[in-house]
Amino acid sequence: MDRKWVTQCALSRICGVCARPLGRPIAFLGTPREVGRNAFHLPPMHVACAVGLGEREETELVTTAGFEFVRPTREDDDRRPTFQPNSLL
Ligand SMILES: [Zn+2]
């Protein structure tokens, strides 16, 4: 999943796996560190799509009703945008 696609998912509110519009809840997959920071790098997904993807990797799944798309600032070492769920379910 490249950065352009991740941004498109964020702005269009489409699923990063199947590209269909997102409803609620919205699922995010992340490493324990991403979950701890509440900042995810993978795009938002349907719960079913996230479960399918997550089975292949060491990730945790969180669900939320909404999220912020946060673009990196010049000061950030990590220049990738992140997704920050703002109403965890
Ligand atoms: Zn999907």
PDB file of the backbone (N, CA, C, O) and the ligand in Angstrom, with CONECT records:
HET     ZN  A 101       1
ATOM      1  N   MET A   1       0.856  -1.194   0.000  1.00  0.00           N
ATOM      2  CA  MET A   1       0.000   0.000   0.000  1.00  0.00           C
ATOM      3  C   MET A   1       0.891   1.243   0.000  1.00  0.00           C
ATOM      4  O   MET A   1       1.569   1.523   0.988  1.00  0.00           O
ATOM      5  N   ASP A   2       0.888   1.971  -1.085  1.00  0.00           N
ATOM      6  CA  ASP A   2       1.768   3.129  -1.144  1.00  0.00           C
ATOM      7  C   ASP A   2       1.081   4.369  -0.582  1.00  0.00           C
ATOM      8  O   ASP A   2      -0.116   4.374  -0.293  1.00  0.00           O
ATOM      9  N   ARG A   3       1.871   5.400  -0.443  1.00  0.00           N
ATOM     10  CA  ARG A   3       1.397   6.597   0.247  1.00  0.00           C
ATOM     11  C   ARG A   3       0.233   7.258  -0.482  1.00  0.00           C
ATOM     12  O   ARG A   3      -0.697   7.767   0.143  1.00  0.00           O
ATOM     13  N   LYS A   4       0.296   7.243  -1.814  1.00  0.00           N
ATOM     14  CA  LYS A   4      -0.763   7.880  -2.596  1.00  0.00           C
ATOM     15  C   LYS A   4      -2.100   7.176  -2.354  1.00  0.00           C
ATOM     16  O   LYS A   4      -3.145   7.812  -2.219  1.00  0.00           O
ATOM     17  N   TRP A   5      -2.034   5.875  -2.306  1.00  0.00           N
ATOM     18  CA  TRP A   5      -3.246   5.083  -2.071  1.00  0.00           C
ATOM     19  C   TRP A   5      -3.775   5.329  -0.660  1.00  0.00           C
ATOM     20  O   TRP A   5      -4.978   5.482  -0.451  1.00  0.00           O
ATOM     21  N   VAL A   6      -2.857   5.364   0.296  1.00  0.00           N
ATOM     22  CA  VAL A   6      -3.256   5.596   1.688  1.00  0.00           C
ATOM     23  C   VAL A   6      -3.964   6.945   1.803  1.00  0.00           C
ATOM     24  O   VAL A   6      -4.978   7.066   2.491  1.00  0.00           O
ATOM     25  N   THR A   7      -3.421   7.959   1.123  1.00  0.00           N
ATOM     26  CA  THR A   7      -4.030   9.287   1.174  1.00  0.00           C
ATOM     27  C   THR A   7      -5.398   9.276   0.495  1.00  0.00           C
ATOM     28  O   THR A   7      -6.347   9.896   0.975  1.00  0.00           O
ATOM     29  N   GLN A   8      -5.483   8.579  -0.605  1.00  0.00           N
ATOM     30  CA  GLN A   8      -6.764   8.517  -1.308  1.00  0.00           C
ATOM     31  C   GLN A   8      -7.830   7.845  -0.443  1.00  0.00           C
ATOM     32  O   GLN A   8      -8.980   8.284  -0.414  1.00  0.00           O
ATOM     33  N   CYS A   9      -7.447   6.791   0.253  1.00  0.00           N
ATOM     34  CA  CYS A   9      -8.388   6.109   1.149  1.00  0.00           C
ATOM     35  C   CYS A   9      -8.875   7.071   2.223  1.00  0.00           C
ATOM     36  O   CYS A   9     -10.058   7.100   2.563  1.00  0.00           O
ATOM     37  N   ALA A  10      -7.940   7.860   2.751  1.00  0.00           N
ATOM     38  CA  ALA A  10      -8.289   8.783   3.828  1.00  0.00           C
ATOM     39  C   ALA A  10      -9.267   9.839   3.345  1.00  0.00           C
ATOM     40  O   ALA A  10     -10.273  10.104   4.003  1.00  0.00           O
ATOM     41  N   LEU A  11      -8.979  10.441   2.206  1.00  0.00           N
ATOM     42  CA  LEU A  11      -9.784  11.559   1.740  1.00  0.00           C
ATOM     43  C   LEU A  11     -11.115  11.106   1.159  1.00  0.00           C
ATOM     44  O   LEU A  11     -12.117  11.813   1.262  1.00  0.00           O
ATOM     45  N   SER A  12     -11.124   9.933   0.551  1.00  0.00           N
ATOM     46  CA  SER A  12     -12.357   9.438  -0.058  1.00  0.00           C
ATOM     47  C   SER A  12     -13.163   8.566   0.895  1.00  0.00           C
ATOM     48  O   SER A  12     -14.289   8.173   0.590  1.00  0.00           O
ATOM     49  N   ARG A  13     -12.578   8.266   2.051  1.00  0.00           N
ATOM     50  CA  ARG A  13     -13.240   7.392   3.038  1.00  0.00           C
ATOM     51  C   ARG A  13     -13.622   6.070   2.403  1.00  0.00           C
ATOM     52  O   ARG A  13     -14.770   5.630   2.468  1.00  0.00           O
ATOM     53  N   ILE A  14     -12.633   5.454   1.790  1.00  0.00           N
ATOM     54  CA  ILE A  14     -12.842   4.130   1.221  1.00  0.00           C
ATOM     55  C   ILE A  14     -11.919   3.139   1.918  1.00  0.00           C
ATOM     56  O   ILE A  14     -10.909   3.506   2.519  1.00  0.00           O
ATOM     57  N   CYS A  15     -12.304   1.874   1.816  1.00  0.00           N
ATOM     58  CA  CYS A  15     -11.554   0.794   2.466  1.00  0.00           C
ATOM     59  C   CYS A  15     -10.222   0.562   1.756  1.00  0.00           C
ATOM     60  O   CYS A  15     -10.166   0.515   0.527  1.00  0.00           O
ATOM     61  N   GLY A  16      -9.155   0.419   2.534  1.00  0.00           N
ATOM     62  CA  GLY A  16      -7.831   0.195   1.963  1.00  0.00           C
ATOM     63  C   GLY A  16      -7.670  -1.161   1.308  1.00  0.00           C
ATOM     64  O   GLY A  16      -6.738  -1.365   0.530  1.00  0.00           O
ATOM     65  N   VAL A  17      -8.558  -2.089   1.608  1.00  0.00           N
ATOM     66  CA  VAL A  17      -8.456  -3.431   1.044  1.00  0.00           C
ATOM     67  C   VAL A  17      -9.340  -3.578  -0.193  1.00  0.00           C
ATOM     68  O   VAL A  17      -8.866  -4.010  -1.244  1.00  0.00           O
ATOM     69  N   CYS A  18     -10.622  -3.222  -0.076  1.00  0.00           N
ATOM     70  CA  CYS A  18     -11.553  -3.495  -1.181  1.00  0.00           C
ATOM     71  C   CYS A  18     -11.975  -2.231  -1.921  1.00  0.00           C
ATOM     72  O   CYS A  18     -12.673  -2.316  -2.932  1.00  0.00           O
ATOM     73  N   ALA A  19     -11.568  -1.069  -1.437  1.00  0.00           N
ATOM     74  CA  ALA A  19     -11.827   0.209  -2.117  1.00  0.00           C
ATOM     75  C   ALA A  19     -13.301   0.608  -2.161  1.00  0.00           C
ATOM     76  O   ALA A  19     -13.683   1.489  -2.931  1.00  0.00           O
ATOM     77  N   ARG A  20     -14.119  -0.030  -1.345  1.00  0.00           N
ATOM     78  CA  ARG A  20     -15.534   0.365  -1.288  1.00  0.00           C
ATOM     79  C   ARG A  20     -15.728   1.349  -0.152  1.00  0.00           C
ATOM     80  O   ARG A  20     -14.920   1.395   0.776  1.00  0.00           O
ATOM     81  N   PRO A  21     -16.799   2.143  -0.215  1.00  0.00           N
ATOM     82  CA  PRO A  21     -17.007   3.165   0.830  1.00  0.00           C
ATOM     83  C   PRO A  21     -17.063   2.558   2.229  1.00  0.00           C
ATOM     84  O   PRO A  21     -17.571   1.454   2.428  1.00  0.00           O
ATOM     85  N   LEU A  22     -16.538   3.293   3.172  1.00  0.00           N
ATOM     86  CA  LEU A  22     -16.519   2.834   4.560  1.00  0.00           C
ATOM     87  C   LEU A  22     -17.809   3.218   5.265  1.00  0.00           C
ATOM     88  O   LEU A  22     -18.339   4.311   5.064  1.00  0.00           O
ATOM     89  N   GLY A  23     -18.308   2.306   6.096  1.00  0.00           N
ATOM     90  CA  GLY A  23     -19.405   2.640   6.988  1.00  0.00           C
ATOM     91  C   GLY A  23     -18.851   2.720   8.388  1.00  0.00           C
ATOM     92  O   GLY A  23     -17.718   3.159   8.588  1.00  0.00           O
ATOM     93  N   ARG A  24     -19.634   2.303   9.353  1.00  0.00           N
ATOM     94  CA  ARG A  24     -19.150   2.212  10.725  1.00  0.00           C
ATOM     95  C   ARG A  24     -19.477   0.834  11.257  1.00  0.00           C
ATOM     96  O   ARG A  24     -20.512   0.278  10.892  1.00  0.00           O
ATOM     97  N   PRO A  25     -18.657   0.272  12.087  1.00  0.00           N
ATOM     98  CA  PRO A  25     -17.393   0.851  12.532  1.00  0.00           C
ATOM     99  C   PRO A  25     -16.316   0.784  11.448  1.00  0.00           C
ATOM    100  O   PRO A  25     -16.414   0.040  10.471  1.00  0.00           O
ATOM    101  N   ILE A  26     -15.303   1.585  11.669  1.00  0.00           N
ATOM    102  CA  ILE A  26     -14.124   1.577  10.809  1.00  0.00           C
ATOM    103  C   ILE A  26     -13.048   0.808  11.560  1.00  0.00           C
ATOM    104  O   ILE A  26     -12.861   1.001  12.761  1.00  0.00           O
ATOM    105  N   ALA A  27     -12.348  -0.057  10.852  1.00  0.00           N
ATOM    106  CA  ALA A  27     -11.307  -0.859  11.508  1.00  0.00           C
ATOM    107  C   ALA A  27      -9.913  -0.388  11.099  1.00  0.00           C
ATOM    108  O   ALA A  27      -9.676   0.004   9.957  1.00  0.00           O
ATOM    109  N   PHE A  28      -9.004  -0.439  12.067  1.00  0.00           N
ATOM    110  CA  PHE A  28      -7.592  -0.187  11.791  1.00  0.00           C
ATOM    111  C   PHE A  28      -6.785  -1.356  12.306  1.00  0.00           C
ATOM    112  O   PHE A  28      -7.102  -1.945  13.340  1.00  0.00           O
ATOM    113  N   LEU A  29      -5.735  -1.684  11.569  1.00  0.00           N
ATOM    114  CA  LEU A  29      -4.808  -2.731  11.983  1.00  0.00           C
ATOM    115  C   LEU A  29      -3.480  -2.079  12.319  1.00  0.00           C
ATOM    116  O   LEU A  29      -2.981  -1.232  11.578  1.00  0.00           O
ATOM    117  N   GLY A  30      -2.918  -2.485  13.445  1.00  0.00           N
ATOM    118  CA  GLY A  30      -1.635  -1.904  13.797  1.00  0.00           C
ATOM    119  C   GLY A  30      -0.816  -2.830  14.664  1.00  0.00           C
ATOM    120  O   GLY A  30      -1.310  -3.809  15.223  1.00  0.00           O
ATOM    121  N   THR A  31       0.448  -2.485  14.756  1.00  0.00           N
ATOM    122  CA  THR A  31       1.326  -3.179  15.680  1.00  0.00           C
ATOM    123  C   THR A  31       0.959  -2.724  17.090  1.00  0.00           C
ATOM    124  O   THR A  31       0.270  -1.718  17.253  1.00  0.00           O
ATOM    125  N   PRO A  32       1.411  -3.452  18.106  1.00  0.00           N
ATOM    126  CA  PRO A  32       1.145  -2.996  19.472  1.00  0.00           C
ATOM    127  C   PRO A  32       1.619  -1.556  19.705  1.00  0.00           C
ATOM    128  O   PRO A  32       0.990  -0.810  20.456  1.00  0.00           O
ATOM    129  N   ARG A  33       2.718  -1.169  19.070  1.00  0.00           N
ATOM    130  CA  ARG A  33       3.226   0.192  19.221  1.00  0.00           C
ATOM    131  C   ARG A  33       2.268   1.204  18.587  1.00  0.00           C
ATOM    132  O   ARG A  33       2.000   2.260  19.159  1.00  0.00           O
ATOM    133  N   GLU A  34       1.765   0.873  17.419  1.00  0.00           N
ATOM    134  CA  GLU A  34       0.804   1.779  16.771  1.00  0.00           C
ATOM    135  C   GLU A  34      -0.468   1.900  17.604  1.00  0.00           C
ATOM    136  O   GLU A  34      -1.035   2.984  17.740  1.00  0.00           O
ATOM    137  N   VAL A  35      -0.904   0.777  18.154  1.00  0.00           N
ATOM    138  CA  VAL A  35      -2.090   0.810  18.994  1.00  0.00           C
ATOM    139  C   VAL A  35      -1.830   1.675  20.231  1.00  0.00           C
ATOM    140  O   VAL A  35      -2.681   2.460  20.648  1.00  0.00           O
ATOM    141  N   GLY A  36      -0.637   1.515  20.807  1.00  0.00           N
ATOM    142  CA  GLY A  36      -0.276   2.277  21.998  1.00  0.00           C
ATOM    143  C   GLY A  36      -0.223   3.777  21.747  1.00  0.00           C
ATOM    144  O   GLY A  36      -0.586   4.572  22.614  1.00  0.00           O
ATOM    145  N   ARG A  37       0.230   4.160  20.562  1.00  0.00           N
ATOM    146  CA  ARG A  37       0.330   5.581  20.226  1.00  0.00           C
ATOM    147  C   ARG A  37      -0.957   6.122  19.620  1.00  0.00           C
ATOM    148  O   ARG A  37      -1.101   7.328  19.417  1.00  0.00           O
ATOM    149  N   ASN A  38      -1.892   5.216  19.332  1.00  0.00           N
ATOM    150  CA  ASN A  38      -3.124   5.579  18.622  1.00  0.00           C
ATOM    151  C   ASN A  38      -2.797   6.302  17.307  1.00  0.00           C
ATOM    152  O   ASN A  38      -3.406   7.318  16.971  1.00  0.00           O
ATOM    153  N   ALA A  39      -1.846   5.765  16.592  1.00  0.00           N
ATOM    154  CA  ALA A  39      -1.450   6.329  15.303  1.00  0.00           C
ATOM    155  C   ALA A  39      -1.123   5.178  14.362  1.00  0.00           C
ATOM    156  O   ALA A  39      -0.128   4.475  14.539  1.00  0.00           O
ATOM    157  N   PHE A  40      -1.967   5.002  13.372  1.00  0.00           N
ATOM    158  CA  PHE A  40      -1.846   3.852  12.476  1.00  0.00           C
ATOM    159  C   PHE A  40      -1.362   4.284  11.108  1.00  0.00           C
ATOM    160  O   PHE A  40      -1.641   5.394  10.655  1.00  0.00           O
ATOM    161  N   HIS A  41      -0.627   3.387  10.452  1.00  0.00           N
ATOM    162  CA  HIS A  41      -0.117   3.690   9.119  1.00  0.00           C
ATOM    163  C   HIS A  41      -0.919   3.022   8.008  1.00  0.00           C
ATOM    164  O   HIS A  41      -0.949   3.513   6.880  1.00  0.00           O
ATOM    165  N   LEU A  42      -1.559   1.921   8.319  1.00  0.00           N
ATOM    166  CA  LEU A  42      -2.400   1.280   7.310  1.00  0.00           C
ATOM    167  C   LEU A  42      -3.694   2.071   7.183  1.00  0.00           C
ATOM    168  O   LEU A  42      -4.172   2.648   8.160  1.00  0.00           O
ATOM    169  N   PRO A  43      -4.258   2.100   5.990  1.00  0.00           N
ATOM    170  CA  PRO A  43      -5.490   2.874   5.796  1.00  0.00           C
ATOM    171  C   PRO A  43      -6.685   2.244   6.511  1.00  0.00           C
ATOM    172  O   PRO A  43      -6.629   1.087   6.929  1.00  0.00           O
ATOM    173  N   PRO A  44      -7.764   3.015   6.648  1.00  0.00           N
ATOM    174  CA  PRO A  44      -8.979   2.483   7.274  1.00  0.00           C
ATOM    175  C   PRO A  44      -9.559   1.339   6.445  1.00  0.00           C
ATOM    176  O   PRO A  44      -9.412   1.297   5.223  1.00  0.00           O
ATOM    177  N   MET A  45     -10.215   0.423   7.135  1.00  0.00           N
ATOM    178  CA  MET A  45     -10.757  -0.762   6.466  1.00  0.00           C
ATOM    179  C   MET A  45     -12.102  -1.129   7.059  1.00  0.00           C
ATOM    180  O   MET A  45     -12.458  -0.702   8.157  1.00  0.00           O
ATOM    181  N   HIS A  46     -12.848  -1.938   6.299  1.00  0.00           N
ATOM    182  CA  HIS A  46     -14.013  -2.595   6.872  1.00  0.00           C
ATOM    183  C   HIS A  46     -13.513  -3.603   7.898  1.00  0.00           C
ATOM    184  O   HIS A  46     -12.393  -4.103   7.792  1.00  0.00           O
ATOM    185  N   VAL A  47     -14.338  -3.895   8.880  1.00  0.00           N
ATOM    186  CA  VAL A  47     -13.924  -4.873   9.890  1.00  0.00           C
ATOM    187  C   VAL A  47     -13.605  -6.222   9.228  1.00  0.00           C
ATOM    188  O   VAL A  47     -12.585  -6.840   9.533  1.00  0.00           O
ATOM    189  N   ALA A  48     -14.468  -6.665   8.337  1.00  0.00           N
ATOM    190  CA  ALA A  48     -14.251  -7.971   7.700  1.00  0.00           C
ATOM    191  C   ALA A  48     -12.961  -7.978   6.877  1.00  0.00           C
ATOM    192  O   ALA A  48     -12.235  -8.972   6.860  1.00  0.00           O
ATOM    193  N   CYS A  49     -12.684  -6.875   6.204  1.00  0.00           N
ATOM    194  CA  CYS A  49     -11.455  -6.790   5.400  1.00  0.00           C
ATOM    195  C   CYS A  49     -10.227  -6.796   6.314  1.00  0.00           C
ATOM    196  O   CYS A  49      -9.220  -7.433   6.007  1.00  0.00           O
ATOM    197  N   ALA A  50     -10.318  -6.088   7.428  1.00  0.00           N
ATOM    198  CA  ALA A  50      -9.197  -6.024   8.364  1.00  0.00           C
ATOM    199  C   ALA A  50      -8.935  -7.384   8.996  1.00  0.00           C
ATOM    200  O   ALA A  50      -7.785  -7.775   9.194  1.00  0.00           O
ATOM    201  N   VAL A  51     -10.000  -8.097   9.309  1.00  0.00           N
ATOM    202  CA  VAL A  51      -9.828  -9.429   9.900  1.00  0.00           C
ATOM    203  C   VAL A  51      -9.114 -10.339   8.907  1.00  0.00           C
ATOM    204  O   VAL A  51      -8.214 -11.089   9.285  1.00  0.00           O
ATOM    205  N   GLY A  52      -9.514 -10.277   7.636  1.00  0.00           N
ATOM    206  CA  GLY A  52      -8.881 -11.098   6.607  1.00  0.00           C
ATOM    207  C   GLY A  52      -7.410 -10.779   6.453  1.00  0.00           C
ATOM    208  O   GLY A  52      -6.580 -11.675   6.299  1.00  0.00           O
ATOM    209  N   LEU A  53      -7.092  -9.487   6.496  1.00  0.00           N
ATOM    210  CA  LEU A  53      -5.704  -9.055   6.340  1.00  0.00           C
ATOM    211  C   LEU A  53      -4.898  -9.364   7.605  1.00  0.00           C
ATOM    212  O   LEU A  53      -3.746  -9.791   7.530  1.00  0.00           O
ATOM    213  N   GLY A  54      -5.513  -9.143   8.757  1.00  0.00           N
ATOM    214  CA  GLY A  54      -4.809  -9.288  10.020  1.00  0.00           C
ATOM    215  C   GLY A  54      -4.399 -10.698  10.347  1.00  0.00           C
ATOM    216  O   GLY A  54      -3.456 -10.918  11.107  1.00  0.00           O
ATOM    217  N   GLU A  55      -5.103 -11.654   9.779  1.00  0.00           N
ATOM    218  CA  GLU A  55      -4.762 -13.050  10.063  1.00  0.00           C
ATOM    219  C   GLU A  55      -3.363 -13.398   9.578  1.00  0.00           C
ATOM    220  O   GLU A  55      -2.752 -14.357  10.051  1.00  0.00           O
ATOM    221  N   ARG A  56      -2.861 -12.616   8.635  1.00  0.00           N
ATOM    222  CA  ARG A  56      -1.553 -12.926   8.064  1.00  0.00           C
ATOM    223  C   ARG A  56      -0.423 -12.227   8.809  1.00  0.00           C
ATOM    224  O   ARG A  56       0.745 -12.516   8.548  1.00  0.00           O
ATOM    225  N   GLU A  57      -0.728 -11.329   9.716  1.00  0.00           N
ATOM    226  CA  GLU A  57       0.337 -10.569  10.352  1.00  0.00           C
ATOM    227  C   GLU A  57       0.108 -10.429  11.848  1.00  0.00           C
ATOM    228  O   GLU A  57      -0.989 -10.658  12.359  1.00  0.00           O
ATOM    229  N   GLU A  58       1.177 -10.047  12.531  1.00  0.00           N
ATOM    230  CA  GLU A  58       1.106  -9.837  13.976  1.00  0.00           C
ATOM    231  C   GLU A  58       0.541  -8.455  14.259  1.00  0.00           C
ATOM    232  O   GLU A  58       1.279  -7.521  14.572  1.00  0.00           O
ATOM    233  N   THR A  59      -0.744  -8.338  14.149  1.00  0.00           N
ATOM    234  CA  THR A  59      -1.346  -7.024  14.329  1.00  0.00           C
ATOM    235  C   THR A  59      -2.529  -7.105  15.271  1.00  0.00           C
ATOM    236  O   THR A  59      -3.099  -8.169  15.517  1.00  0.00           O
ATOM    237  N   GLU A  60      -2.872  -5.943  15.784  1.00  0.00           N
ATOM    238  CA  GLU A  60      -4.071  -5.816  16.604  1.00  0.00           C
ATOM    239  C   GLU A  60      -5.094  -5.013  15.819  1.00  0.00           C
ATOM    240  O   GLU A  60      -4.750  -4.146  15.015  1.00  0.00           O
ATOM    241  N   LEU A  61      -6.348  -5.320  16.068  1.00  0.00           N
ATOM    242  CA  LEU A  61      -7.423  -4.640  15.359  1.00  0.00           C
ATOM    243  C   LEU A  61      -8.158  -3.729  16.340  1.00  0.00           C
ATOM    244  O   LEU A  61      -8.508  -4.148  17.443  1.00  0.00           O
ATOM    245  N   VAL A  62      -8.383  -2.505  15.938  1.00  0.00           N
ATOM    246  CA  VAL A  62      -9.214  -1.607  16.733  1.00  0.00           C
ATOM    247  C   VAL A  62     -10.352  -1.122  15.847  1.00  0.00           C
ATOM    248  O   VAL A  62     -10.208  -1.035  14.628  1.00  0.00           O
ATOM    249  N   THR A  63     -11.473  -0.811  16.463  1.00  0.00           N
ATOM    250  CA  THR A  63     -12.600  -0.272  15.707  1.00  0.00           C
ATOM    251  C   THR A  63     -12.981   1.081  16.277  1.00  0.00           C
ATOM    252  O   THR A  63     -12.878   1.323  17.480  1.00  0.00           O
ATOM    253  N   THR A  64     -13.420   1.951  15.391  1.00  0.00           N
ATOM    254  CA  THR A  64     -13.723   3.319  15.769  1.00  0.00           C
ATOM    255  C   THR A  64     -14.874   3.839  14.915  1.00  0.00           C
ATOM    256  O   THR A  64     -15.143   3.318  13.833  1.00  0.00           O
ATOM    257  N   ALA A  65     -15.540   4.860  15.409  1.00  0.00           N
ATOM    258  CA  ALA A  65     -16.602   5.493  14.620  1.00  0.00           C
ATOM    259  C   ALA A  65     -16.038   6.609  13.750  1.00  0.00           C
ATOM    260  O   ALA A  65     -16.711   7.085  12.835  1.00  0.00           O
ATOM    261  N   GLY A  66     -14.813   7.027  14.026  1.00  0.00           N
ATOM    262  CA  GLY A  66     -14.242   8.110  13.237  1.00  0.00           C
ATOM    263  C   GLY A  66     -12.747   8.175  13.436  1.00  0.00           C
ATOM    264  O   GLY A  66     -12.195   7.529  14.327  1.00  0.00           O
ATOM    265  N   PHE A  67     -12.086   8.973  12.583  1.00  0.00           N
ATOM    266  CA  PHE A  67     -10.628   9.093  12.709  1.00  0.00           C
ATOM    267  C   PHE A  67     -10.170  10.430  12.155  1.00  0.00           C
ATOM    268  O   PHE A  67     -10.863  11.074  11.367  1.00  0.00           O
ATOM    269  N   GLU A  68      -8.990  10.823  12.588  1.00  0.00           N
ATOM    270  CA  GLU A  68      -8.317  11.990  12.024  1.00  0.00           C
ATOM    271  C   GLU A  68      -7.221  11.479  11.097  1.00  0.00           C
ATOM    272  O   GLU A  68      -6.548  10.491  11.392  1.00  0.00           O
ATOM    273  N   PHE A  69      -7.057  12.161   9.983  1.00  0.00           N
ATOM    274  CA  PHE A  69      -5.946  11.871   9.082  1.00  0.00           C
ATOM    275  C   PHE A  69      -4.898  12.937   9.354  1.00  0.00           C
ATOM    276  O   PHE A  69      -5.128  14.124   9.126  1.00  0.00           O
ATOM    277  N   VAL A  70      -3.744  12.500   9.844  1.00  0.00           N
ATOM    278  CA  VAL A  70      -2.738  13.449  10.307  1.00  0.00           C
ATOM    279  C   VAL A  70      -1.521  13.392   9.392  1.00  0.00           C
ATOM    280  O   VAL A  70      -0.827  12.379   9.304  1.00  0.00           O
ATOM    281  N   ARG A  71      -1.285  14.510   8.716  1.00  0.00           N
ATOM    282  CA  ARG A  71      -0.114  14.575   7.839  1.00  0.00           C
ATOM    283  C   ARG A  71       1.106  14.915   8.674  1.00  0.00           C
ATOM    284  O   ARG A  71       1.014  15.679   9.634  1.00  0.00           O
ATOM    285  N   PRO A  72       2.252  14.348   8.309  1.00  0.00           N
ATOM    286  CA  PRO A  72       3.458  14.615   9.093  1.00  0.00           C
ATOM    287  C   PRO A  72       3.896  16.072   8.953  1.00  0.00           C
ATOM    288  O   PRO A  72       3.673  16.706   7.921  1.00  0.00           O
ATOM    289  N   THR A  73       4.510  16.579   9.990  1.00  0.00           N
ATOM    290  CA  THR A  73       5.080  17.922   9.918  1.00  0.00           C
ATOM    291  C   THR A  73       6.565  17.793   9.600  1.00  0.00           C
ATOM    292  O   THR A  73       7.114  16.692   9.616  1.00  0.00           O
ATOM    293  N   ARG A  74       7.196  18.891   9.319  1.00  0.00           N
ATOM    294  CA  ARG A  74       8.624  18.870   8.992  1.00  0.00           C
ATOM    295  C   ARG A  74       9.464  18.323  10.147  1.00  0.00           C
ATOM    296  O   ARG A  74      10.537  17.757   9.937  1.00  0.00           O
ATOM    297  N   GLU A  75       8.967  18.498  11.350  1.00  0.00           N
ATOM    298  CA  GLU A  75       9.745  18.080  12.521  1.00  0.00           C
ATOM    299  C   GLU A  75       9.663  16.575  12.769  1.00  0.00           C
ATOM    300  O   GLU A  75      10.480  16.016  13.500  1.00  0.00           O
ATOM    301  N   ASP A  76       8.673  15.925  12.159  1.00  0.00           N
ATOM    302  CA  ASP A  76       8.503  14.500  12.427  1.00  0.00           C
ATOM    303  C   ASP A  76       9.583  13.674  11.747  1.00  0.00           C
ATOM    304  O   ASP A  76       9.896  13.885  10.576  1.00  0.00           O
ATOM    305  N   ASP A  77      10.151  12.730  12.494  1.00  0.00           N
ATOM    306  CA  ASP A  77      11.112  11.807  11.894  1.00  0.00           C
ATOM    307  C   ASP A  77      10.394  10.871  10.925  1.00  0.00           C
ATOM    308  O   ASP A  77      10.901  10.547   9.851  1.00  0.00           O
ATOM    309  N   ASP A  78       9.226  10.458  11.327  1.00  0.00           N
ATOM    310  CA  ASP A  78       8.419   9.568  10.511  1.00  0.00           C
ATOM    311  C   ASP A  78       7.573  10.432   9.579  1.00  0.00           C
ATOM    312  O   ASP A  78       6.645  11.106  10.025  1.00  0.00           O
ATOM    313  N   ARG A  79       7.892  10.412   8.301  1.00  0.00           N
ATOM    314  CA  ARG A  79       7.232  11.326   7.368  1.00  0.00           C
ATOM    315  C   ARG A  79       5.970  10.742   6.758  1.00  0.00           C
ATOM    316  O   ARG A  79       5.408  11.314   5.823  1.00  0.00           O
ATOM    317  N   ARG A  80       5.529   9.631   7.269  1.00  0.00           N
ATOM    318  CA  ARG A  80       4.289   9.055   6.748  1.00  0.00           C
ATOM    319  C   ARG A  80       3.082   9.652   7.463  1.00  0.00           C
ATOM    320  O   ARG A  80       3.144   9.917   8.663  1.00  0.00           O
ATOM    321  N   PRO A  81       1.991   9.863   6.743  1.00  0.00           N
ATOM    322  CA  PRO A  81       0.776  10.301   7.434  1.00  0.00           C
ATOM    323  C   PRO A  81       0.251   9.187   8.337  1.00  0.00           C
ATOM    324  O   PRO A  81       0.509   8.009   8.091  1.00  0.00           O
ATOM    325  N   THR A  82      -0.473   9.557   9.365  1.00  0.00           N
ATOM    326  CA  THR A  82      -1.047   8.554  10.258  1.00  0.00           C
ATOM    327  C   THR A  82      -2.546   8.769  10.394  1.00  0.00           C
ATOM    328  O   THR A  82      -3.083   9.844  10.129  1.00  0.00           O
ATOM    329  N   PHE A  83      -3.180   7.709  10.812  1.00  0.00           N
ATOM    330  CA  PHE A  83      -4.605   7.733  11.117  1.00  0.00           C
ATOM    331  C   PHE A  83      -4.758   7.631  12.607  1.00  0.00           C
ATOM    332  O   PHE A  83      -4.186   6.743  13.239  1.00  0.00           O
ATOM    333  N   GLN A  84      -5.535   8.546  13.181  1.00  0.00           N
ATOM    334  CA  GLN A  84      -5.725   8.534  14.626  1.00  0.00           C
ATOM    335  C   GLN A  84      -7.208   8.371  14.945  1.00  0.00           C
ATOM    336  O   GLN A  84      -7.981   9.326  14.868  1.00  0.00           O
ATOM    337  N   PRO A  85      -7.592   7.147  15.304  1.00  0.00           N
ATOM    338  CA  PRO A  85      -8.997   6.911  15.676  1.00  0.00           C
ATOM    339  C   PRO A  85      -9.403   7.838  16.806  1.00  0.00           C
ATOM    340  O   PRO A  85      -8.650   8.017  17.763  1.00  0.00           O
ATOM    341  N   ASN A  86     -10.591   8.433  16.707  1.00  0.00           N
ATOM    342  CA  ASN A  86     -10.984   9.398  17.726  1.00  0.00           C
ATOM    343  C   ASN A  86     -12.249   9.018  18.490  1.00  0.00           C
ATOM    344  O   ASN A  86     -12.683   9.761  19.371  1.00  0.00           O
ATOM    345  N   SER A  87     -12.826   7.906  18.176  1.00  0.00           N
ATOM    346  CA  SER A  87     -13.920   7.437  19.042  1.00  0.00           C
ATOM    347  C   SER A  87     -13.958   5.924  18.997  1.00  0.00           C
ATOM    348  O   SER A  87     -14.774   5.305  18.315  1.00  0.00           O
ATOM    349  N   LEU A  88     -13.031   5.358  19.760  1.00  0.00           N
ATOM    350  CA  LEU A  88     -12.857   3.901  19.787  1.00  0.00           C
ATOM    351  C   LEU A  88     -14.125   3.217  20.263  1.00  0.00           C
ATOM    352  O   LEU A  88     -14.812   3.692  21.167  1.00  0.00           O
ATOM    353  N   LEU A  89     -14.414   2.094  19.632  1.00  0.00           N
ATOM    354  CA  LEU A  89     -15.614   1.343  19.980  1.00  0.00           C
ATOM    355  C   LEU A  89     -15.238   0.084  20.752  1.00  0.00           C
ATOM    356  O   LEU A  89     -16.115  -0.688  21.139  1.00  0.00           O
TER     357      LEU A  89
HETATM  358 ZN    ZN A 101     -13.298  -3.438   2.635  1.00  0.00          ZN2+
END
